[in-house]
Amino acid sequence: MDGSTVWVLAVPPVAGGVIGYFTNDLAIKMLFRPYRAIKIGQRSLPFTPGLIPRNQDRLANRISDTIMGSLLTPEELQALARRLLDPERVQGALKWLLQMALDQIKAETDQKATQVFAHILRDFVSQSLPRLTSTLARREDFLQTQLNQIFDQVLLEIQLSEAQAQNLANWVIDVVFPPDALRVALIDFLTDRNIEVLDEGFREKTSGTYWVVANLLGARNALTRFRTFCIEEREACNVRLAELIVALGIKVRLAEWFSSASLQSLPVSTVRQLRATFRDSVRSYFQDKGADFLQNLGSSVDWDEVTSLILSRLRMSEAVATSLDVISEELALILERYLERDLEVIVAKAIPILNLDQVIVDRVKRTPPQDLEAAIQGIVKTELQAIVTLGGVLGVVIGLLQSVILVLR
């Protein structure tokens, strides 16, 4: 076999291998390249841009349909939500959030947290609490237990000390009923009608020596003269009344009575009536004026200072730090019970809101062709290289068959 024959037999497998290898490699590259259309005048060259860049919009829709139809179905999303919202994970997340909030509160320089809490307290006391109180005050059992405890444990236990009783007695004698006020009260009391009633009662209901005095002398003249004295001799009457108050020791008697007075000395039925009256009075006050009272209270309090005190107390409270586990666990259980009941409805509402299919379409459309190529090459690089190699092998095999045919001929 001379050299020309060897050359004729060797060329087909070599050429077939080269053509098969590079043809497949070129075909794979033409899937992605060129990235943009190559134009001559107003017309684009055939096969430009590459297959995937030219059909990127359609590819995005097909990927979205495939993912949403087969992978991210409502059932799969529900299963995913259940895995993500596992009670232990939720508890850990809630504990982390609570701990972060507590750490934020513990930061002494955090003025923003103080302002936020102050605003919440101010709004609650000045706006929300008055409306809530006005609504609740219409109920018959409004603060019934609390008001009964206040009455039984506070009001029933109130008793004046000796100094307080003495001051109260002095106030009653010197301010409420001074001699001049007492004189005016006597004048108002001793009307002609009252004097006649007293005189008749004195005559009818006395006996013995007092009957003789009452019927011979009577009380009318004495009471009339006393009223005239009070009216005409004002200064002298005031002096006499002041002397009489001192002589009778009225201040001392009043002080003794005030110091010994207590609601506990009243009959049980009277105490019960007073307790019911106290409760009804408080409820009626909150119905009519409770909103204004709470609003005025809210506007008069320095909530920034109150909030600072509360936060300072929280910073030093060990109970708050140790209760995070319990609080997070309870919240996680509440969330779990809620999700068990309404997870399907929540996922069904969340899918249109999230608009996942459009998100996938937009993401694929915005991805540059070179990034798509790199991503696909990164996933199936070995398989694509195998296709190129297989093209070369098939080319060699076909070339060998052609060489065999030439030898046989």
Order of alpha helices (4+ residues) and beta strands (2+ residues): alpha-beta-beta-alpha-alpha-alpha-alpha-alpha-alpha-alpha-alpha-alpha-alpha-alpha-alpha-alpha-alpha-alpha-alpha-alpha-alpha-alpha-alpha-alpha
